[in-house]
């Protein structure tokens, strides 16, 4: 039987796992982060000018890749990236116009300038906001929050979360974080921000496949490229000295034909790789098909009553809190809302814990207390705490 085929009983504890993380410069992650930054910018504007967060959802973003000509010692951008930001927002309050599209453009440009080092926000990307006024029924549903009451769920949806991370999950998180750290970029300036890590574990071996956009102006030749890829691999092994795994970098490279992963800006978005909100990491920073996870796109959603955002954050936070407070060594949380009902009153809050000696009453009381904090949960999200 082939070594990559692993057949188990459903009741067995799995010895296989796959975990993915899309780094900060990945087109999907760019969409998620910009949608979230526009969301936070709108919250800040509404709070400063009107005293409370008003109705909005800006959770639709589409990145259309540009065209570039990377070459050794530095290429050029031939056609800019296009980023469409769509959604609904309160655009006027008692005759005062809210500059929603200006807020969106400024938030997007600021995030890009802070996070993608070699992307020129004035010339390498076009930001195209398409944000319209919200529907009357959802606006009216939202207005309860402005009156100081418990917000009503804007949708019938669910959130899921688990804790703790597995060893593979933690390694994937740590590996991408290491490669995108400021200190790493100072040591290896040729490493772009578009980094994707796939960790695979099976009963026979562990393997990490890493895709790294290499910045062309720091590469003088194919030999220089190969040398620098090898230096990254050595750096990873040095940093993860206990990592018993094979590290493979840019496996699509063909050194003979010199078809390698070079970019001008450090993101594949410059040359035809597109992106979209919701196709990337979940709330916990990972894509984990072996774990309970939601397909809900949380980025850009209103943090007050949009269940797709707050219930997924809540499920992750509650599962972590259960473990950290020693109720269990492992926890899974599943929670579902009903549109129009208070966010503190889900249809179901299902908590699965690992240990047999659990105190169900104490866990239920703990969870109920956490639910009662949900009307203030938005502060944590807006303040990025």
C-alpha positions, -999 to 999 in steps of 0.1 A, spaced: 0 0 0 13 35 -8 28 53 22 5 83 18 -27 62 21 -38 58 57 -70 39 66 -85 40 101 -116 32 120 -137 62 127 -134 54 164 -96 55 162 -76 85 172 -63 99 139 -26 97 133 -29 119 102 -35 156 100 -33 185 75 -31 221 85 -28 252 63 -20 289 70 -20 316 44 4 344 54 -3 381 55 7 387 19 -15 360 4 -42 375 -18 -70 358 3 -54 371 35 -50 406 21 -88 406 14 -96 394 49 -73 420 66 -85 449 45 -121 441 50 -115 439 88 -95 472 88 -124 489 69 -148 474 95 -127 488 124 -123 522 107 -161 525 102 -166 515 139 -141 542 150 -158 568 128 -193 560 140 -182 560 177 -163 593 174 -191 611 155 -223 595 167 -215 578 200 -223 543 189 -216 518 161 -241 520 134 -253 494 109 -228 481 84 -213 450 69 -183 452 46 -175 415 43 -172 413 5 -138 419 -10 -124 406 -43 -88 410 -53 -81 408 -91 -45 401 -97 -24 424 -118 4 417 -142 41 420 -135 75 413 -151 99 401 -123 135 397 -133 168 393 -115 179 426 -98 144 440 -101 114 440 -125 83 461 -128 45 461 -124 28 462 -158 -8 463 -147 -20 472 -112 -39 449 -88 -76 458 -84 -93 454 -51 -131 457 -49 -146 463 -14 -184 458 -13 -209 459 14 -236 479 32 -231 508 56 -249 537 72 -241 566 48 -261 594 64 -272 604 99 -296 633 103 -284 650 72 -247 644 80 -230 624 52 -206 596 63 -177 594 39 -179 556 37 -159 551 5 -131 575 16 -129 557 49 -126 524 31 -99 536 7 -78 552 34 -80 521 57 -70 498 28 -41 519 18 -28 523 53 -29 485 60 -11 478 27 16 504 34 22 489 68 22 453 58 34 447 22 68 464 21 74 467 -16 38 474 -28 34 510 -38 -2 518 -28 -5 547 -52 7 528 -83 6 491 -78 -30 487 -67 -64 503 -74 -89 503 -46 -125 503 -58 -152 506 -30 -187 496 -38 -205 502 -4 -242 510 -4 -268 518 22 -282 489 41 -317 474 38 -343 489 61 -352 456 79 -316 449 90 -310 486 99 -341 485 122 -329 452 137 -296 468 145 -309 499 161 -316 481 194 -279 483 201 -279 521 199 -306 522 226 -283 503 250 -302 470 248 -288 436 241 -282 434 203 -304 411 182 -288 385 160 -288 397 124 -288 361 110 -294 325 118 -259 312 117 -233 294 138 -198 296 152 -174 268 161 -141 267 179 -116 244 196 -86 245 218 -57 237 223 -38 236 190 -22 204 180 16 202 176 12 204 138 -11 234 140 12 252 164 42 245 141 24 258 111 14 290 129 49 295 143 66 288 110 46 314 90 49 339 119 87 334 120 91 340 83 70 372 84 86 386 115 103 420 113 137 405 125 135 378 98 128 403 71 159 423 83 180 392 80 164 379 48 150 410 30 143 389 -1 115 371 17 81 385 6 50 386 27 31 361 6 39 329 25 17 298 26 25 268 49 9 234 46 17 210 74 10 173 68 14 146 95 9 109 90 20 79 109 53 77 90 65 113 86 59 150 90 63 174 61 59 212 57 55 226 23 62 263 22 55 287 -7 75 320 -4 72 349 -28 108 359 -33 115 396 -41 134 399 -74 155 429 -67 175 410 -41 183 381 -65 211 384 -90 210 350 -107 195 315 -105 225 304 -84 218 332 -60 182 322 -59 190 286 -50 215 297 -24 190 320 -7 162 293 -7 187 270 10 195 296 35 158 299 44 156 262 49 186 262 72 172 291 91 139 272 97 157 241 109 179 261 132 149 279 147 128 247 150 157 224 162 132 199 176 111 198 145 113 162 131 100 171 97 110 176 61 109 212 49 102 218 12 102 253 -2 88 265 -35 84 230 -49 71 242 -83 105 258 -91 124 245 -121 160 255 -117 170 242 -152 145 265 -170 149 292 -143 111 292 -138 111 302 -101 89 321 -77 101 357 -82 79 387 -75 84 425 -76 63 433 -45 64 401 -24 28 390 -32 15 368 -59 -14 392 -63 8 412 -86 7 386 -113 -27 370 -117 -33 353 -84 -67 365 -72 -81 367 -37 -114 368 -18 -127 373 17 -135 340 35 -112 318 15 -83 320 40 -76 314 77 -104 310 102 -106 330 135 -78 309 150 -54 318 121 -56 284 104 -74 262 80 -80 229 97 -101 202 79 -94 177 106 -111 199 132 -145 215 136 -145 247 116 -170 271 100 -170 283 64 -183 316 76 -163 347 65 -158 367 97 -137 396 83 -155 429 77 -187 419 95 -202 442 121 -189 431 156 -221 440 174 -247 416 161 -233 398 131 -233 362 142 -209 351 115 -182 371 133 -190 372 170 -201 336 175 -169 323 157 -147 346 179 -167 336 209 -165 298 203 -127 300 200 -123 322 230 -147 300 252 -129 268 242 -96 284 251 -110 297 284 -123 263 294 -89 248 289 -70 276 305 -93 275 336 -86 238 340 -121 226 333 -108 203 306 -76 195 287 -94 200 254 -127 217 244 -148 220 213 -176 247 212 -206 249 188 -231 277 190 -260 287 168 -282 318 167 -317 326 155 -322 359 136 -340 385 157 -332 369 190 -308 384 216 -272 374 209 -270 362 245 -297 336 238 -285 311 212 -306 282 201 -278 259 212 -245 261 229 -229 227 227 -196 222 246 -176 190 241 -148 184 266 -123 156 268 -119 145 305 -144 122 321 -142 139 355 -157 171 342 -180 192 364 -208 199 339 -226 224 362 -194 245 367 -187 245 329 -223 255 322 -222 284 347 -189 295 333 -202 294 297 -234 313 308 -213 341 323 -193 343 291 -225 346 271 -237 375 292 -205 394 283 -213 392 245 -230 427 243 -195 441 251 -176 416 229 -173 442 201 -149 463 222 -123 435 221 -127 431 183 -126 469 175 -96 474 199 -79 443 184 -72 431 219 
